[in-house]
């Protein structure tokens, strides 16, 4: 379980790599970026960037898709 990080603190180097290693398998198992962000106390964008930097394949947005009827 990821720890809550102090808001506004920089997470760099080994600490950022370790956080990515903790979050990547959870995201791959189906947890959302929003859920991970809420649990760690960081923003959606921060979690998104950490996962992207770690090379984690990100899922599509899902939801309603627009198609022509017919």
HTML snippet that shows the backbone in 3Dmol.js (N, CA, C, O; Angstrom):
<script src="https://3Dmol.org/build/3Dmol-min.js"></script>
<div id="view" style="width:600px;height:400px;position:relative"></div>
<script>
const pdb = `
ATOM      1  N   UNK A   1       0.852  -1.182   0.000  1.00  0.00           N
ATOM      2  CA  UNK A   1       0.000   0.000   0.000  1.00  0.00           C
ATOM      3  C   UNK A   1       0.895   1.242   0.000  1.00  0.00           C
ATOM      4  O   UNK A   1       1.809   1.370   0.815  1.00  0.00           O
ATOM      5  N   UNK A   2       0.614   2.128  -0.911  1.00  0.00           N
ATOM      6  CA  UNK A   2       1.434   3.341  -1.039  1.00  0.00           C
ATOM      7  C   UNK A   2       1.201   4.259   0.153  1.00  0.00           C
ATOM      8  O   UNK A   2       0.100   4.343   0.697  1.00  0.00           O
ATOM      9  N   UNK A   3       2.249   4.929   0.533  1.00  0.00           N
ATOM     10  CA  UNK A   3       2.137   5.843   1.665  1.00  0.00           C
ATOM     11  C   UNK A   3       1.622   7.202   1.185  1.00  0.00           C
ATOM     12  O   UNK A   3       1.772   7.559   0.017  1.00  0.00           O
ATOM     13  N   UNK A   4       1.027   7.933   2.085  1.00  0.00           N
ATOM     14  CA  UNK A   4       0.595   9.294   1.770  1.00  0.00           C
ATOM     15  C   UNK A   4       1.821  10.185   1.787  1.00  0.00           C
ATOM     16  O   UNK A   4       2.602  10.166   2.737  1.00  0.00           O
ATOM     17  N   UNK A   5       1.982  10.955   0.741  1.00  0.00           N
ATOM     18  CA  UNK A   5       3.139  11.838   0.613  1.00  0.00           C
ATOM     19  C   UNK A   5       2.756  13.241   1.031  1.00  0.00           C
ATOM     20  O   UNK A   5       1.627  13.678   0.808  1.00  0.00           O
ATOM     21  N   UNK A   6       3.696  13.946   1.636  1.00  0.00           N
ATOM     22  CA  UNK A   6       3.432  15.320   2.050  1.00  0.00           C
ATOM     23  C   UNK A   6       3.159  16.173   0.823  1.00  0.00           C
ATOM     24  O   UNK A   6       3.896  16.122  -0.162  1.00  0.00           O
ATOM     25  N   UNK A   7       2.112  16.942   0.893  1.00  0.00           N
ATOM     26  CA  UNK A   7       1.700  17.765  -0.234  1.00  0.00           C
ATOM     27  C   UNK A   7       2.762  18.832  -0.520  1.00  0.00           C
ATOM     28  O   UNK A   7       3.244  19.511   0.386  1.00  0.00           O
ATOM     29  N   UNK A   8       3.111  18.959  -1.792  1.00  0.00           N
ATOM     30  CA  UNK A   8       4.058  19.987  -2.193  1.00  0.00           C
ATOM     31  C   UNK A   8       5.524  19.597  -2.108  1.00  0.00           C
ATOM     32  O   UNK A   8       6.390  20.363  -2.533  1.00  0.00           O
ATOM     33  N   UNK A   9       5.820  18.419  -1.565  1.00  0.00           N
ATOM     34  CA  UNK A   9       7.216  17.993  -1.495  1.00  0.00           C
ATOM     35  C   UNK A   9       7.639  17.402  -2.828  1.00  0.00           C
ATOM     36  O   UNK A   9       6.836  16.785  -3.528  1.00  0.00           O
ATOM     37  N   UNK A  10       8.887  17.591  -3.169  1.00  0.00           N
ATOM     38  CA  UNK A  10       9.409  17.040  -4.419  1.00  0.00           C
ATOM     39  C   UNK A  10       9.732  15.562  -4.216  1.00  0.00           C
ATOM     40  O   UNK A  10      10.287  15.161  -3.193  1.00  0.00           O
ATOM     41  N   UNK A  11       9.372  14.774  -5.207  1.00  0.00           N
ATOM     42  CA  UNK A  11       9.672  13.349  -5.175  1.00  0.00           C
ATOM     43  C   UNK A  11      10.567  13.088  -6.385  1.00  0.00           C
ATOM     44  O   UNK A  11      10.102  13.103  -7.525  1.00  0.00           O
ATOM     45  N   UNK A  12      11.851  12.848  -6.131  1.00  0.00           N
ATOM     46  CA  UNK A  12      12.817  12.682  -7.209  1.00  0.00           C
ATOM     47  C   UNK A  12      13.702  11.473  -6.959  1.00  0.00           C
ATOM     48  O   UNK A  12      13.690  10.886  -5.876  1.00  0.00           O
ATOM     49  N   UNK A  13      14.453  11.118  -7.958  1.00  0.00           N
ATOM     50  CA  UNK A  13      15.472  10.083  -7.830  1.00  0.00           C
ATOM     51  C   UNK A  13      14.938   8.737  -7.414  1.00  0.00           C
ATOM     52  O   UNK A  13      13.943   8.250  -7.952  1.00  0.00           O
ATOM     53  N   UNK A  14      15.614   8.139  -6.445  1.00  0.00           N
ATOM     54  CA  UNK A  14      15.278   6.791  -5.993  1.00  0.00           C
ATOM     55  C   UNK A  14      13.881   6.730  -5.392  1.00  0.00           C
ATOM     56  O   UNK A  14      13.181   5.729  -5.550  1.00  0.00           O
ATOM     57  N   UNK A  15      13.473   7.785  -4.709  1.00  0.00           N
ATOM     58  CA  UNK A  15      12.149   7.802  -4.096  1.00  0.00           C
ATOM     59  C   UNK A  15      11.053   7.761  -5.171  1.00  0.00           C
ATOM     60  O   UNK A  15      10.037   7.087  -5.003  1.00  0.00           O
ATOM     61  N   UNK A  16      11.268   8.482  -6.263  1.00  0.00           N
ATOM     62  CA  UNK A  16      10.294   8.502  -7.365  1.00  0.00           C
ATOM     63  C   UNK A  16      10.254   7.132  -8.053  1.00  0.00           C
ATOM     64  O   UNK A  16       9.183   6.645  -8.416  1.00  0.00           O
ATOM     65  N   UNK A  17      11.420   6.524  -8.226  1.00  0.00           N
ATOM     66  CA  UNK A  17      11.505   5.194  -8.830  1.00  0.00           C
ATOM     67  C   UNK A  17      10.798   4.163  -7.959  1.00  0.00           C
ATOM     68  O   UNK A  17      10.093   3.291  -8.466  1.00  0.00           O
ATOM     69  N   UNK A  18      10.988   4.266  -6.658  1.00  0.00           N
ATOM     70  CA  UNK A  18      10.344   3.339  -5.723  1.00  0.00           C
ATOM     71  C   UNK A  18       8.830   3.523  -5.748  1.00  0.00           C
ATOM     72  O   UNK A  18       8.086   2.543  -5.729  1.00  0.00           O
ATOM     73  N   UNK A  19       8.372   4.770  -5.791  1.00  0.00           N
ATOM     74  CA  UNK A  19       6.940   5.040  -5.853  1.00  0.00           C
ATOM     75  C   UNK A  19       6.345   4.451  -7.125  1.00  0.00           C
ATOM     76  O   UNK A  19       5.271   3.851  -7.089  1.00  0.00           O
ATOM     77  N   UNK A  20       7.033   4.618  -8.244  1.00  0.00           N
ATOM     78  CA  UNK A  20       6.567   4.049  -9.513  1.00  0.00           C
ATOM     79  C   UNK A  20       6.481   2.534  -9.417  1.00  0.00           C
ATOM     80  O   UNK A  20       5.538   1.931  -9.928  1.00  0.00           O
ATOM     81  N   UNK A  21       7.464   1.913  -8.764  1.00  0.00           N
ATOM     82  CA  UNK A  21       7.469   0.457  -8.607  1.00  0.00           C
ATOM     83  C   UNK A  21       6.305  -0.015  -7.744  1.00  0.00           C
ATOM     84  O   UNK A  21       5.802  -1.121  -7.941  1.00  0.00           O
ATOM     85  N   UNK A  22       5.870   0.804  -6.793  1.00  0.00           N
ATOM     86  CA  UNK A  22       4.730   0.457  -5.945  1.00  0.00           C
ATOM     87  C   UNK A  22       3.402   0.649  -6.680  1.00  0.00           C
ATOM     88  O   UNK A  22       2.481  -0.154  -6.530  1.00  0.00           O
ATOM     89  N   UNK A  23       3.310   1.716  -7.474  1.00  0.00           N
ATOM     90  CA  UNK A  23       2.046   2.060  -8.110  1.00  0.00           C
ATOM     91  C   UNK A  23       1.795   1.305  -9.414  1.00  0.00           C
ATOM     92  O   UNK A  23       0.644   1.008  -9.736  1.00  0.00           O
ATOM     93  N   UNK A  24       2.840   0.992 -10.164  1.00  0.00           N
ATOM     94  CA  UNK A  24       2.686   0.360 -11.475  1.00  0.00           C
ATOM     95  C   UNK A  24       1.894  -0.954 -11.427  1.00  0.00           C
ATOM     96  O   UNK A  24       0.972  -1.121 -12.225  1.00  0.00           O
ATOM     97  N   UNK A  25       2.215  -1.888 -10.528  1.00  0.00           N
ATOM     98  CA  UNK A  25       1.447  -3.137 -10.519  1.00  0.00           C
ATOM     99  C   UNK A  25      -0.017  -2.930 -10.105  1.00  0.00           C
ATOM    100  O   UNK A  25      -0.904  -3.654 -10.556  1.00  0.00           O
ATOM    101  N   UNK A  26      -0.253  -1.952  -9.258  1.00  0.00           N
ATOM    102  CA  UNK A  26      -1.630  -1.678  -8.827  1.00  0.00           C
ATOM    103  C   UNK A  26      -2.438  -1.107  -9.978  1.00  0.00           C
ATOM    104  O   UNK A  26      -3.604  -1.458 -10.163  1.00  0.00           O
ATOM    105  N   UNK A  27      -1.807  -0.211 -10.764  1.00  0.00           N
ATOM    106  CA  UNK A  27      -2.485   0.354 -11.926  1.00  0.00           C
ATOM    107  C   UNK A  27      -2.734  -0.748 -12.954  1.00  0.00           C
ATOM    108  O   UNK A  27      -3.812  -0.816 -13.545  1.00  0.00           O
ATOM    109  N   UNK A  28      -1.738  -1.612 -13.168  1.00  0.00           N
ATOM    110  CA  UNK A  28      -1.865  -2.714 -14.122  1.00  0.00           C
ATOM    111  C   UNK A  28      -2.960  -3.691 -13.693  1.00  0.00           C
ATOM    112  O   UNK A  28      -3.587  -4.337 -14.532  1.00  0.00           O
ATOM    113  N   UNK A  29      -3.186  -3.794 -12.381  1.00  0.00           N
ATOM    114  CA  UNK A  29      -4.221  -4.699 -11.865  1.00  0.00           C
ATOM    115  C   UNK A  29      -5.620  -4.101 -11.956  1.00  0.00           C
ATOM    116  O   UNK A  29      -6.607  -4.778 -11.667  1.00  0.00           O
ATOM    117  N   UNK A  30      -5.710  -2.825 -12.361  1.00  0.00           N
ATOM    118  CA  UNK A  30      -7.024  -2.241 -12.586  1.00  0.00           C
ATOM    119  C   UNK A  30      -7.375  -1.019 -11.768  1.00  0.00           C
ATOM    120  O   UNK A  30      -8.416  -0.409 -12.009  1.00  0.00           O
ATOM    121  N   UNK A  31      -6.548  -0.638 -10.808  1.00  0.00           N
ATOM    122  CA  UNK A  31      -6.854   0.577 -10.043  1.00  0.00           C
ATOM    123  C   UNK A  31      -6.711   1.793 -10.950  1.00  0.00           C
ATOM    124  O   UNK A  31      -5.891   1.798 -11.869  1.00  0.00           O
ATOM    125  N   UNK A  32      -7.504   2.810 -10.690  1.00  0.00           N
ATOM    126  CA  UNK A  32      -7.453   4.005 -11.522  1.00  0.00           C
ATOM    127  C   UNK A  32      -6.397   4.981 -11.020  1.00  0.00           C
ATOM    128  O   UNK A  32      -5.967   4.925  -9.868  1.00  0.00           O
ATOM    129  N   UNK A  33      -5.993   5.872 -11.915  1.00  0.00           N
ATOM    130  CA  UNK A  33      -5.040   6.915 -11.535  1.00  0.00           C
ATOM    131  C   UNK A  33      -5.664   7.781 -10.447  1.00  0.00           C
ATOM    132  O   UNK A  33      -4.977   8.187  -9.509  1.00  0.00           O
ATOM    133  N   UNK A  34      -6.948   8.064 -10.562  1.00  0.00           N
ATOM    134  CA  UNK A  34      -7.628   8.880  -9.548  1.00  0.00           C
ATOM    135  C   UNK A  34      -7.596   8.216  -8.173  1.00  0.00           C
ATOM    136  O   UNK A  34      -7.380   8.890  -7.166  1.00  0.00           O
ATOM    137  N   UNK A  35      -7.809   6.910  -8.124  1.00  0.00           N
ATOM    138  CA  UNK A  35      -7.751   6.195  -6.844  1.00  0.00           C
ATOM    139  C   UNK A  35      -6.349   6.251  -6.248  1.00  0.00           C
ATOM    140  O   UNK A  35      -6.183   6.478  -5.050  1.00  0.00           O
ATOM    141  N   UNK A  36      -5.345   6.044  -7.093  1.00  0.00           N
ATOM    142  CA  UNK A  36      -3.959   6.089  -6.617  1.00  0.00           C
ATOM    143  C   UNK A  36      -3.603   7.490  -6.135  1.00  0.00           C
ATOM    144  O   UNK A  36      -2.906   7.646  -5.133  1.00  0.00           O
ATOM    145  N   UNK A  37      -4.078   8.501  -6.843  1.00  0.00           N
ATOM    146  CA  UNK A  37      -3.809   9.887  -6.450  1.00  0.00           C
ATOM    147  C   UNK A  37      -4.449  10.204  -5.105  1.00  0.00           C
ATOM    148  O   UNK A  37      -3.823  10.828  -4.248  1.00  0.00           O
ATOM    149  N   UNK A  38      -5.690   9.777  -4.919  1.00  0.00           N
ATOM    150  CA  UNK A  38      -6.389  10.047  -3.659  1.00  0.00           C
ATOM    151  C   UNK A  38      -5.680   9.369  -2.488  1.00  0.00           C
ATOM    152  O   UNK A  38      -5.559   9.949  -1.409  1.00  0.00           O
ATOM    153  N   UNK A  39      -5.217   8.153  -2.703  1.00  0.00           N
ATOM    154  CA  UNK A  39      -4.580   7.413  -1.617  1.00  0.00           C
ATOM    155  C   UNK A  39      -3.216   7.988  -1.242  1.00  0.00           C
ATOM    156  O   UNK A  39      -2.845   7.996  -0.069  1.00  0.00           O
ATOM    157  N   UNK A  40      -2.468   8.468  -2.239  1.00  0.00           N
ATOM    158  CA  UNK A  40      -1.131   8.991  -1.957  1.00  0.00           C
ATOM    159  C   UNK A  40      -1.143  10.465  -1.583  1.00  0.00           C
ATOM    160  O   UNK A  40      -0.147  10.988  -1.084  1.00  0.00           O
ATOM    161  N   UNK A  41      -2.269  11.139  -1.821  1.00  0.00           N
ATOM    162  CA  UNK A  41      -2.348  12.554  -1.505  1.00  0.00           C
ATOM    163  C   UNK A  41      -1.706  13.435  -2.563  1.00  0.00           C
ATOM    164  O   UNK A  41      -1.441  14.611  -2.313  1.00  0.00           O
ATOM    165  N   UNK A  42      -1.455  12.882  -3.737  1.00  0.00           N
ATOM    166  CA  UNK A  42      -0.869  13.636  -4.836  1.00  0.00           C
ATOM    167  C   UNK A  42      -1.917  13.870  -5.914  1.00  0.00           C
ATOM    168  O   UNK A  42      -3.017  13.323  -5.851  1.00  0.00           O
ATOM    169  N   UNK A  43      -1.567  14.687  -6.902  1.00  0.00           N
ATOM    170  CA  UNK A  43      -2.527  15.009  -7.958  1.00  0.00           C
ATOM    171  C   UNK A  43      -2.584  13.904  -9.015  1.00  0.00           C
ATOM    172  O   UNK A  43      -1.702  13.053  -9.118  1.00  0.00           O
ATOM    173  N   UNK A  44      -3.663  13.962  -9.791  1.00  0.00           N
ATOM    174  CA  UNK A  44      -3.834  13.046 -10.921  1.00  0.00           C
ATOM    175  C   UNK A  44      -2.636  13.177 -11.860  1.00  0.00           C
ATOM    176  O   UNK A  44      -2.065  12.173 -12.287  1.00  0.00           O
ATOM    177  N   UNK A  45      -2.254  14.417 -12.181  1.00  0.00           N
ATOM    178  CA  UNK A  45      -1.155  14.666 -13.108  1.00  0.00           C
ATOM    179  C   UNK A  45       0.168  14.113 -12.618  1.00  0.00           C
ATOM    180  O   UNK A  45       0.962  13.604 -13.408  1.00  0.00           O
ATOM    181  N   UNK A  46       0.410  14.210 -11.320  1.00  0.00           N
ATOM    182  CA  UNK A  46       1.646  13.682 -10.750  1.00  0.00           C
ATOM    183  C   UNK A  46       1.710  12.171 -10.935  1.00  0.00           C
ATOM    184  O   UNK A  46       2.722  11.640 -11.392  1.00  0.00           O
ATOM    185  N   UNK A  47       0.630  11.482 -10.580  1.00  0.00           N
ATOM    186  CA  UNK A  47       0.593  10.019 -10.704  1.00  0.00           C
ATOM    187  C   UNK A  47       0.713   9.613 -12.170  1.00  0.00           C
ATOM    188  O   UNK A  47       1.437   8.674 -12.502  1.00  0.00           O
ATOM    189  N   UNK A  48       0.002  10.324 -13.046  1.00  0.00           N
ATOM    190  CA  UNK A  48       0.061  10.064 -14.479  1.00  0.00           C
ATOM    191  C   UNK A  48       1.508  10.153 -14.967  1.00  0.00           C
ATOM    192  O   UNK A  48       1.984   9.269 -15.678  1.00  0.00           O
ATOM    193  N   UNK A  49       2.197  11.219 -14.583  1.00  0.00           N
ATOM    194  CA  UNK A  49       3.579  11.414 -15.029  1.00  0.00           C
ATOM    195  C   UNK A  49       4.525  10.359 -14.464  1.00  0.00           C
ATOM    196  O   UNK A  49       5.418   9.892 -15.171  1.00  0.00           O
ATOM    197  N   UNK A  50       4.346   9.980 -13.213  1.00  0.00           N
ATOM    198  CA  UNK A  50       5.191   8.938 -12.615  1.00  0.00           C
ATOM    199  C   UNK A  50       5.013   7.622 -13.370  1.00  0.00           C
ATOM    200  O   UNK A  50       5.994   6.945 -13.677  1.00  0.00           O
ATOM    201  N   UNK A  51       3.772   7.260 -13.668  1.00  0.00           N
ATOM    202  CA  UNK A  51       3.512   6.017 -14.398  1.00  0.00           C
ATOM    203  C   UNK A  51       4.069   6.095 -15.816  1.00  0.00           C
ATOM    204  O   UNK A  51       4.666   5.136 -16.305  1.00  0.00           O
ATOM    205  N   UNK A  52       3.875   7.226 -16.470  1.00  0.00           N
ATOM    206  CA  UNK A  52       4.358   7.407 -17.838  1.00  0.00           C
ATOM    207  C   UNK A  52       5.884   7.331 -17.887  1.00  0.00           C
ATOM    208  O   UNK A  52       6.444   6.685 -18.772  1.00  0.00           O
ATOM    209  N   UNK A  53       6.557   7.985 -16.946  1.00  0.00           N
ATOM    210  CA  UNK A  53       8.021   7.952 -16.884  1.00  0.00           C
ATOM    211  C   UNK A  53       8.547   6.541 -16.641  1.00  0.00           C
ATOM    212  O   UNK A  53       9.642   6.194 -17.085  1.00  0.00           O
ATOM    213  N   UNK A  54       7.762   5.731 -15.933  1.00  0.00           N
ATOM    214  CA  UNK A  54       8.172   4.363 -15.623  1.00  0.00           C
ATOM    215  C   UNK A  54       7.902   3.410 -16.786  1.00  0.00           C
ATOM    216  O   UNK A  54       8.242   2.229 -16.719  1.00  0.00           O
ATOM    217  N   UNK A  55       7.284   3.932 -17.859  1.00  0.00           N
ATOM    218  CA  UNK A  55       7.019   3.097 -19.027  1.00  0.00           C
ATOM    219  C   UNK A  55       5.802   2.207 -18.889  1.00  0.00           C
ATOM    220  O   UNK A  55       5.666   1.218 -19.610  1.00  0.00           O
ATOM    221  N   UNK A  56       4.918   2.549 -17.970  1.00  0.00           N
ATOM    222  CA  UNK A  56       3.701   1.755 -17.765  1.00  0.00           C
ATOM    223  C   UNK A  56       2.726   2.051 -18.901  1.00  0.00           C
ATOM    224  O   UNK A  56       2.444   3.218 -19.174  1.00  0.00           O
ATOM    225  N   UNK A  57       2.201   1.015 -19.574  1.00  0.00           N
ATOM    226  CA  UNK A  57       1.208   1.267 -20.623  1.00  0.00           C
ATOM    227  C   UNK A  57      -0.086   1.781 -19.996  1.00  0.00           C
ATOM    228  O   UNK A  57      -0.688   1.108 -19.158  1.00  0.00           O
ATOM    229  N   UNK A  58      -0.506   2.966 -20.403  1.00  0.00           N
ATOM    230  CA  UNK A  58      -1.691   3.586 -19.818  1.00  0.00           C
ATOM    231  C   UNK A  58      -2.941   3.182 -20.591  1.00  0.00           C
ATOM    232  O   UNK A  58      -2.923   3.070 -21.817  1.00  0.00           O
ATOM    233  N   UNK A  59      -4.013   2.969 -19.858  1.00  0.00           N
ATOM    234  CA  UNK A  59      -5.290   2.592 -20.466  1.00  0.00           C
ATOM    235  C   UNK A  59      -5.936   3.810 -21.112  1.00  0.00           C
ATOM    236  O   UNK A  59      -5.622   4.954 -20.785  1.00  0.00           O
ATOM    237  N   UNK A  60      -6.849   3.531 -22.040  1.00  0.00           N
ATOM    238  CA  UNK A  60      -7.631   4.593 -22.653  1.00  0.00           C
ATOM    239  C   UNK A  60      -8.618   5.156 -21.646  1.00  0.00           C
ATOM    240  O   UNK A  60      -8.823   4.586 -20.574  1.00  0.00           O
ATOM    241  N   UNK A  61      -9.219   6.266 -21.995  1.00  0.00           N
ATOM    242  CA  UNK A  61     -10.125   6.931 -21.071  1.00  0.00           C
ATOM    243  C   UNK A  61     -11.425   6.172 -20.866  1.00  0.00           C
ATOM    244  O   UNK A  61     -12.059   6.307 -19.820  1.00  0.00           O
ATOM    245  N   UNK A  62     -11.829   5.379 -21.843  1.00  0.00           N
ATOM    246  CA  UNK A  62     -13.076   4.632 -21.701  1.00  0.00           C
ATOM    247  C   UNK A  62     -14.274   5.539 -21.811  1.00  0.00           C
ATOM    248  O   UNK A  62     -14.194   6.615 -22.404  1.00  0.00           O
ATOM    249  N   UNK A  63     -15.372   5.119 -21.252  1.00  0.00           N
ATOM    250  CA  UNK A  63     -16.566   5.949 -21.288  1.00  0.00           C
ATOM    251  C   UNK A  63     -17.254   5.896 -22.639  1.00  0.00           C
ATOM    252  O   UNK A  63     -17.008   4.996 -23.442  1.00  0.00           O
ATOM    253  N   UNK A  64     -18.105   6.855 -22.876  1.00  0.00           N
ATOM    254  CA  UNK A  64     -18.892   6.912 -24.082  1.00  0.00           C
ATOM    255  C   UNK A  64     -18.021   7.250 -25.291  1.00  0.00           C
ATOM    256  O   UNK A  64     -17.225   8.188 -25.253  1.00  0.00           O
ATOM    257  N   UNK A  65     -18.181   6.491 -26.339  1.00  0.00           N
ATOM    258  CA  UNK A  65     -17.482   6.798 -27.585  1.00  0.00           C
ATOM    259  C   UNK A  65     -18.512   7.226 -28.616  1.00  0.00           C
ATOM    260  O   UNK A  65     -19.637   6.727 -28.622  1.00  0.00           O
ATOM    261  N   UNK A  66     -18.135   8.130 -29.469  1.00  0.00           N
ATOM    262  CA  UNK A  66     -19.067   8.653 -30.453  1.00  0.00           C
ATOM    263  C   UNK A  66     -18.929   7.873 -31.753  1.00  0.00           C
ATOM    264  O   UNK A  66     -17.859   7.826 -32.360  1.00  0.00           O
ATOM    265  N   UNK A  67     -20.021   7.268 -32.161  1.00  0.00           N
ATOM    266  CA  UNK A  67     -20.054   6.544 -33.421  1.00  0.00           C
ATOM    267  C   UNK A  67     -21.323   6.903 -34.139  1.00  0.00           C
ATOM    268  O   UNK A  67     -22.342   7.224 -33.526  1.00  0.00           O
ATOM    269  N   UNK A  68     -21.247   6.845 -35.458  1.00  0.00           N
ATOM    270  CA  UNK A  68     -22.455   7.070 -36.236  1.00  0.00           C
ATOM    271  C   UNK A  68     -23.369   5.881 -36.087  1.00  0.00           C
ATOM    272  O   UNK A  68     -22.924   4.733 -36.093  1.00  0.00           O
ATOM    273  N   UNK A  69     -24.623   6.154 -35.957  1.00  0.00           N
ATOM    274  CA  UNK A  69     -25.606   5.069 -35.880  1.00  0.00           C
ATOM    275  C   UNK A  69     -25.876   4.569 -37.278  1.00  0.00           C
ATOM    276  O   UNK A  69     -25.915   5.333 -38.242  1.00  0.00           O
ATOM    277  N   UNK A  70     -26.059   3.285 -37.360  1.00  0.00           N
ATOM    278  CA  UNK A  70     -26.429   2.818 -38.693  1.00  0.00           C
ATOM    279  C   UNK A  70     -25.991   1.508 -39.025  1.00  0.00           C
ATOM    280  O   UNK A  70     -26.256   1.029 -40.128  1.00  0.00           O
TER     281      UNK A  70
END
`;
const viewer = $3Dmol.createViewer("view");
viewer.addModel(pdb, "pdb");
viewer.setStyle({}, {cartoon: {color: "spectrum"}});
viewer.zoomTo();
viewer.render();
</script>
